[in-house]
Amino acid sequence: MSGFDRSRVVGVSDEELDEYTCGICLEVFVNPVVTQCCQQTYCHECIHNWLSENNTCPNDRKKLRPRGVSPAPRVLVNLLNKMKVKCDFYANGCESVVKMHELSQHIEYCDYNANRKCKTCHLAIDGNTQHNCIDNLLIQNQSLRNDNQRLKAKNNKLSMKGVISLARKDLDNYEVRSKSRMSSSEVNKCIERSQEMIILLTVVNKK
């Protein structure tokens, strides 16, 4: 993403706008950064694209690396955020003028955006059908329920595998202990219980 289209800025003269213009893309700064060598301001993407092919500053031609670039002062960012601009869909008929930092939210709900969100339910509107908030919320709710069921099933399966693994470890321990202080009858009973548990859990896990 390069700079913001100068022609969409409202209420700022060309002379004033020059103070907010990137020297690479010649548009209004987007995510402005400053070079440490000469304190020149550029769009973040513009200067990093430049430095991917060059090792000097585009302004004073001194040696410059990406680490020699830092975020612009907060005061500049605030001024840019308060700048009034036209909507992305002004060419389609939208006459709204909003502050730069409000633009992305406006676009999401703009009446001239074919992929806009509903201002009531905040879900995407399908331009080919009549939007119904209740129907769309019910569909989304069912989708979330289905996702939840899938996650529960996956979690149960993982839990079963964990229990089976522990049961098998117990079985191994019983077999080792059979050579020490446990009587053969005690060991056999423990082994039988562990084997029954493994069989039972394996059957349940397959369902």
C-alpha positions in Angstrom: 0.0 0.0 0.0 1.5 3.3 -1.1 0.4 6.8 0.0 -3.2 8.1 0.2 -4.6 9.8 -2.9 -4.1 13.5 -2.5 -7.2 14.3 -4.6 -9.4 12.8 -1.9 -8.2 15.1 0.9 -10.8 17.8 1.7 -10.2 21.3 3.2 -6.4 21.4 2.8 -4.6 23.5 0.2 -2.1 22.0 -2.2 0.7 24.0 -0.5 -0.3 22.7 2.9 -0.7 19.2 1.5 2.9 19.2 0.3 4.0 19.0 4.0 2.2 15.7 4.3 3.4 14.2 1.0 5.8 11.3 0.6 8.8 12.0 -1.6 8.6 8.6 -3.2 5.0 8.0 -4.1 4.0 11.7 -4.1 0.8 11.0 -2.2 -0.2 11.6 1.4 1.7 9.7 4.1 0.4 6.2 5.1 2.1 4.8 8.2 4.8 7.6 8.1 8.4 6.9 9.1 11.5 9.1 9.4 15.0 8.5 8.2 17.6 9.0 10.9 20.2 10.4 8.4 18.2 13.4 7.3 14.9 13.3 9.2 13.0 13.0 5.9 9.5 11.5 6.2 8.2 8.7 3.9 5.4 6.1 3.8 6.5 3.0 5.6 6.0 0.8 2.6 7.5 3.2 0.2 10.9 3.6 2.0 11.1 -0.2 2.7 10.4 -1.0 -1.0 13.1 1.6 -1.9 15.6 0.0 0.5 15.0 -3.5 -0.8 16.7 -2.3 -4.0 18.9 0.5 -2.8 21.3 1.1 0.2 21.1 4.9 0.2 18.6 7.4 1.3 16.4 8.7 -1.6 16.9 12.3 -0.2 20.5 12.8 0.7 22.0 9.6 -0.8 23.7 8.7 2.4 24.1 5.1 3.4 20.8 3.9 4.8 19.5 0.5 6.1 16.0 -0.5 7.3 17.2 -0.1 10.9 18.0 3.5 10.2 14.2 4.3 9.8 12.0 5.0 12.8 8.3 5.8 13.3 7.2 9.4 12.7 6.4 11.7 15.7 3.0 11.1 17.2 2.0 14.7 16.4 2.3 14.0 12.7 0.3 10.8 13.0 -2.5 12.7 14.9 -2.6 15.4 12.2 -3.0 12.7 9.5 -5.7 10.9 11.4 -7.8 14.1 11.7 -7.4 14.9 8.1 -10.8 14.9 6.3 -11.1 12.6 3.2 -13.6 11.3 0.7 -14.9 7.8 0.9 -13.3 5.0 -1.2 -16.7 4.9 -3.1 -17.0 8.6 -3.8 -16.8 7.8 -7.6 -19.9 5.5 -7.1 -21.9 8.3 -5.5 -21.0 8.4 -1.8 -20.7 12.0 -0.7 -19.5 11.2 2.8 -16.4 13.0 4.1 -14.8 11.5 7.2 -11.7 11.8 9.3 -8.8 9.5 8.1 -8.9 7.3 11.2 -12.7 6.8 10.7 -12.4 5.8 7.1 -12.0 2.0 7.4 -15.1 1.8 9.6 -17.1 4.0 7.3 -16.2 1.8 4.3 -17.4 -1.3 6.1 -20.9 0.1 6.3 -21.0 2.4 3.3 -24.2 2.1 1.3 -22.2 2.2 -1.9 -20.0 -0.8 -0.9 -21.3 -4.0 -2.5 -19.7 -6.0 0.3 -20.8 -3.7 3.2 -21.9 -4.8 6.6 -25.4 -4.3 8.0 -25.5 -1.4 10.5 -28.0 -3.4 12.7 -26.6 -7.0 12.9 -23.0 -6.1 11.6 -23.0 -9.1 9.3 -22.0 -9.0 5.6 -24.8 -8.1 3.2 -25.3 -10.2 0.1 -26.0 -7.8 -2.7 -27.9 -10.4 -4.7 -30.5 -11.1 -2.0 -32.8 -9.1 0.4 -31.0 -8.9 3.7 -32.8 -10.2 6.8 -31.0 -9.6 10.1 -32.8 -12.4 12.0 -32.3 -15.0 9.3 -28.6 -14.1 9.0 -28.1 -14.2 12.7 -29.8 -17.6 12.9 -27.5 -18.9 10.1 -24.4 -17.5 11.9 -25.6 -19.0 15.2 -26.0 -22.4 13.7 -22.6 -22.2 12.1 -21.0 -21.3 15.4 -22.9 -24.3 17.0 -21.5 -26.6 14.4 -18.0 -25.3 14.9 -18.4 -25.7 18.7 -19.6 -29.3 18.2 -16.6 -30.1 16.0 -14.2 -28.6 18.6 -15.8 -30.6 21.4 -15.5 -33.8 19.4 -11.9 -33.1 18.7 -11.2 -32.3 22.4 -13.0 -35.5 23.5 -10.9 -37.5 21.1 -7.7 -36.0 22.4 -8.8 -36.6 26.0 -9.5 -40.2 25.3 -6.1 -40.6 23.7 -4.5 -39.1 26.8 -6.4 -41.5 29.1 -5.4 -44.5 27.0 -1.8 -43.4 27.0 -1.8 -43.2 30.8 -3.5 -46.6 31.1 -0.8 -48.1 28.9 1.9 -46.5 31.1 0.2 -48.0 34.2 0.3 -51.4 32.5 4.0 -51.1 31.8 4.6 -50.1 35.4 2.7 -53.1 36.7 4.7 -55.4 34.5 7.9 -53.9 35.8 6.7 -54.0 39.4 5.8 -57.7 39.0 9.5 -58.4 39.3 9.7 -56.7 42.7 7.5 -56.6 45.8 4.0 -57.3 44.2 2.7 -60.8 44.3 1.9 -62.5 41.0 -1.8 -62.5 41.7 -1.8 -58.7 42.5 0.1 -58.0 39.3 -2.3 -60.1 37.2 -5.3 -58.3 38.6 -3.7 -54.9 37.9 -2.9 -56.0 34.3 -6.4 -57.2 33.8 -7.9 -54.0 35.0 -5.6 -51.9 32.7 -6.4 -54.1 29.7 -10.1 -53.8 30.3 -9.8 -50.0 30.6 -7.8 -49.8 27.3 -10.3 -51.9 25.4 -13.2 -49.9 26.8 -11.7 -46.5 26.0 -10.6 -47.6 22.5 -14.2 -48.6 21.7 -15.6 -45.3 23.0 -12.9 -43.4 21.1 -13.9 -44.9 17.8 -17.5 -43.8 18.1 
